[in-house]
Amino acid sequence: MSDEGLKALSARVVRVAPNQYGCTARMRQPKTWYMRALVLSGPYGAWEAGSRSAAELMEAAAHWERSAALCDAPVVKAEKVH
């Protein structure tokens, strides 16, 4: 999938299932906000991503903060809040 496709998909996922959580052995985490933040933050080597606008980076920061606020693991909250 292209970078633009991932941005569009992550926007749809947040709109359709904003409160979707994923669970691991150590935490319950809001996956939709995490996904959107990750995509908007830019490349992580998993896909070829273009540059990000200031608005996209600001939106990513808001999603990282929301993801951290909704996560029930204190250590994860500390890792995500910059």
N, CA and C of each residue as an Amber inpcrd file, in Angstrom:
protein
   246
   0.8460000  -1.1710000   0.0000000   0.0000000   0.0000000   0.0000000
   0.8960000   1.2410000   0.0000000   0.4580000   2.2670000  -0.6600000
   1.2340000   3.5040000  -0.7450000   1.1150000   4.3240000   0.5370000
   1.9820000   5.2900000   0.6720000   1.9550000   6.1970000   1.8140000
   0.6080000   6.9230000   1.8950000   0.1530000   7.4550000   0.7660000
  -1.1430000   8.1510000   0.7460000  -2.2790000   7.1870000   1.0850000
  -2.1680000   5.9520000   0.6150000  -3.1680000   4.9400000   0.9280000
  -3.2160000   4.6310000   2.4160000  -2.0420000   4.5510000   3.0480000
  -1.9940000   4.3060000   4.4930000  -2.5830000   5.4730000   5.2790000
  -2.3130000   6.7000000   4.8270000  -2.9000000   7.8660000   5.5000000
  -4.4210000   7.8270000   5.4010000  -4.9350000   7.5210000   4.2210000
  -6.3880000   7.4540000   4.0340000  -6.9970000   6.3210000   4.8510000
  -6.3380000   5.1540000   4.8390000  -6.8420000   4.0140000   5.6010000
  -6.8670000   4.3110000   7.0940000  -5.7950000   4.8790000   7.6180000
  -5.7510000   5.1510000   9.0630000  -6.8110000   6.1800000   9.4590000
  -7.0930000   7.1540000   8.5860000  -8.1600000   8.1250000   8.8720000
  -9.5150000   7.4200000   8.9240000  -9.7580000   6.5000000   7.9960000
 -11.0300000   5.7540000   7.9900000 -11.1580000   4.8750000   9.2260000
 -10.0780000   4.2080000   9.6150000 -10.1110000   3.3280000  10.7830000
 -10.4610000   4.1180000  12.0430000  -9.8530000   5.2820000  12.2190000
 -10.1490000   6.1120000  13.3920000 -11.6040000   6.5700000  13.3670000
 -12.0970000   6.8970000  12.1850000 -13.4810000   7.3640000  12.0630000
 -14.4790000   6.2320000  12.3530000 -14.1980000   5.0330000  11.8600000
 -15.1190000   3.9120000  11.9860000 -15.0380000   3.2310000  13.3550000
 -13.8350000   3.0930000  13.8990000 -13.6470000   2.3490000  15.1550000
 -12.7100000   3.1010000  16.0940000 -13.1060000   4.2970000  16.5520000
 -12.1960000   5.1100000  17.3640000 -11.8130000   4.4980000  18.7090000
 -12.6190000   3.5980000  19.2040000 -12.3530000   3.0300000  20.5260000
 -11.9220000   1.5710000  20.4680000 -11.3360000   1.1610000  19.3490000
 -10.8660000  -0.2200000  19.1980000  -9.5870000  -0.4220000  19.9990000
  -9.6100000  -1.3870000  20.8870000  -8.4440000  -1.6820000  21.7210000
  -7.8320000  -3.0000000  21.3210000  -6.5410000  -3.1060000  21.5450000
  -5.8230000  -4.3580000  21.3960000  -5.2110000  -4.6780000  22.7460000
  -5.1130000  -5.9340000  23.0640000  -4.5880000  -6.3160000  24.3740000
  -3.3660000  -7.2130000  24.2170000  -2.4460000  -7.0150000  25.1130000
  -1.2990000  -7.9050000  25.2230000  -1.2660000  -8.3770000  26.6770000
  -0.2810000  -9.1610000  27.0080000  -0.1790000  -9.6700000  28.3710000
   0.0290000  -8.5450000  29.3810000   0.6170000  -7.4220000  28.9500000
   0.9260000  -6.3870000  29.9240000   0.0850000  -5.1240000  29.8220000
  -0.7590000  -5.0100000  28.7770000  -1.5160000  -3.7670000  28.6650000
  -2.7050000  -3.8760000  27.7220000  -3.5570000  -2.8850000  27.8290000
  -4.6830000  -2.6760000  26.9230000  -4.4090000  -1.3420000  26.2460000
  -4.3400000  -1.3260000  24.9130000  -3.8970000  -0.1380000  24.1950000
  -4.8810000   0.2120000  23.0770000  -5.1760000   1.5130000  22.9100000
  -6.0650000   1.9400000  21.8250000  -5.3510000   1.8510000  20.4720000
  -5.5900000   0.8070000  19.7310000  -4.8540000   0.5270000  18.4990000
  -5.1330000   1.5360000  17.3860000  -6.3700000   2.0380000  17.2850000
  -6.6770000   2.9390000  16.1740000  -5.9080000   4.2510000  16.2780000
  -5.8340000   4.8290000  17.4680000  -5.1140000   6.0990000  17.6410000
  -3.6200000   5.8900000  17.4510000  -3.1210000   4.7570000  17.9180000
  -1.7160000   4.4160000  17.7600000  -1.3690000   4.2840000  16.2700000
  -2.2350000   3.5800000  15.5290000  -2.0060000   3.3890000  14.0970000
  -1.9660000   4.7270000  13.3690000  -2.9290000   5.5910000  13.6490000
  -2.9910000   6.8900000  12.9700000  -1.7480000   7.7210000  13.3000000
  -1.3490000   7.7280000  14.5560000  -0.1610000   8.4800000  14.9620000
   1.0860000   7.9500000  14.2540000   1.2140000   6.6460000  14.1890000
   2.3660000   6.0290000  13.5400000   2.4360000   6.4070000  12.0630000
   1.3160000   6.3170000  11.3680000   1.2890000   6.6350000   9.9390000
   1.6020000   8.1080000   9.7070000   1.0040000   8.9900000  10.5050000
   1.2270000  10.4190000  10.3110000   2.6180000  10.8740000  10.7320000
   3.2620000  10.1220000  11.5990000   4.6010000  10.5030000  12.0680000
   5.6600000  10.3490000  10.9900000   5.4020000   9.4850000  10.0360000
   6.3650000   9.3300000   8.9540000   6.9630000   7.9540000   8.8990000
   8.0330000   7.8230000   8.1300000   8.5860000   6.5090000   7.8310000
   9.2360000   5.8250000   9.0320000   8.9820000   4.5450000   9.1140000
   9.6360000   3.6950000  10.1110000  10.3630000   2.5520000   9.4230000
  10.5590000   2.6960000   8.1150000  11.2450000   1.6550000   7.3700000
  10.3290000   0.5700000   6.8390000   9.0900000   0.5360000   7.3060000
   8.1630000  -0.5010000   6.8660000   7.5170000  -0.1530000   5.5260000
   7.5130000   1.1140000   5.1780000   6.9600000   1.5530000   3.9070000
   7.6870000   2.8080000   3.4690000   7.5920000   3.1180000   2.1990000
   8.2340000   4.3090000   1.6690000   7.3000000   5.4960000   1.8810000
   7.6780000   6.3920000   2.7620000   6.8190000   7.5220000   3.1190000
   7.4280000   8.8250000   2.6340000   6.5590000   9.7170000   2.2340000
   6.9940000  11.0440000   1.8230000   7.1590000  11.9510000   3.0300000
   7.4400000  13.2010000   2.7530000   7.5870000  14.1580000   3.8470000
   6.2220000  14.4530000   4.4680000   6.2380000  14.9830000   5.6690000
   5.0120000  15.2920000   6.3970000   4.8760000  16.7960000   6.5570000
   3.6460000  17.2670000   6.4820000   3.3700000  18.6840000   6.6980000
   3.3470000  18.9530000   8.2020000   3.4360000  20.2180000   8.5520000
   3.3440000  20.5970000   9.9660000   1.9980000  20.1530000  10.5400000
   0.9370000  20.2840000   9.7610000  -0.3980000  19.8790000  10.2310000
  -0.4500000  18.3800000  10.5040000   0.1710000  17.5700000   9.6400000
   0.1870000  16.1220000   9.8590000   0.9820000  15.7680000  11.1090000
   2.0960000  16.4230000  11.3170000   2.8950000  16.1480000  12.5190000
   2.1730000  16.5900000  13.7800000   1.4490000  17.7010000  13.7090000
   0.6670000  18.1550000  14.8740000  -0.4620000  17.1660000  15.1660000
  -1.1150000  16.6740000  14.1230000  -2.1720000  15.6800000  14.3130000
  -1.5840000  14.3940000  14.8890000  -0.4180000  13.9900000  14.3940000
   0.2430000  12.7870000  14.9180000   0.5260000  12.9500000  16.4110000
   1.0200000  14.1150000  16.8050000   1.3180000  14.3630000  18.2200000
   0.0470000  14.2470000  19.0700000  -1.0520000  14.7940000  18.5630000
  -2.3220000  14.7000000  19.2990000  -2.7610000  13.2450000  19.4340000
  -2.5660000  12.4400000  18.3840000  -2.9480000  11.0300000  18.4460000
  -2.0300000  10.2380000  19.3800000  -0.7270000  10.5710000  19.4000000
   0.1810000   9.9050000  20.3550000  -0.2810000  10.1990000  21.7770000
  -0.6250000  11.4490000  22.0380000  -1.0760000  11.8230000  23.3830000
  -2.3750000  11.1210000  23.7510000  -3.3080000  11.0590000  22.8120000
  -4.5740000  10.3730000  23.0860000  -4.3330000   8.8890000  23.3260000
  -3.4900000   8.2800000  22.5120000  -3.1710000   6.8660000  22.6780000
  -2.5700000   6.6100000  24.0560000  -1.6500000   7.4620000  24.4690000
  -1.0190000   7.3030000  25.7870000  -2.0360000   7.5100000  26.9050000
  -2.9130000   8.4850000  26.7550000  -3.9110000   8.7600000  27.7940000
  -4.8920000   7.6070000  27.9680000  -5.2000000   6.9100000  26.8880000
  -6.1720000   5.8160000  26.9420000  -5.5530000   4.4660000  27.2770000
  -4.2370000   4.3680000  27.2250000  -3.5520000   3.1190000  27.5290000
  -3.5510000   2.8920000  29.0350000  -3.7150000   1.6430000  29.4540000
  -3.7770000   1.3720000  30.8900000  -2.4400000   0.9500000  31.5070000
  -1.3550000   1.0030000  30.7570000  -0.0390000   0.6310000  31.2850000
   0.7860000   1.8920000  31.5460000   1.1080000   2.2090000  32.7980000
   1.8560000   3.4290000  33.1150000   3.1790000   3.5570000  32.3640000
   3.9040000   2.4620000  32.1770000   5.1890000   2.5500000  31.4870000
   4.9930000   2.9330000  30.0260000   3.9220000   2.4770000  29.4080000
   3.6390000   2.8240000  28.0150000   3.2510000   4.2860000  27.9210000
   2.4750000   4.7710000  28.8760000   2.1100000   6.1770000  28.8990000
   3.3720000   7.0320000  28.9330000   4.3150000   6.6470000  29.7550000
   5.5540000   7.4240000  29.8940000   6.3780000   7.3860000  28.6150000
   6.3750000   6.2430000  27.9040000   7.1300000   6.1190000  26.6640000
   6.5500000   6.9650000  25.5420000   5.2360000   7.1150000  25.4970000
   4.5800000   7.7960000  24.3830000   4.4690000   9.2940000  24.5470000
   4.4830000   9.7770000  25.7530000   4.3590000  11.2200000  25.9700000
   5.7450000  11.8240000  25.8400000   5.9040000  12.7310000  24.8740000
   7.2270000  13.3100000  24.5970000   7.3180000  14.6820000  25.1880000
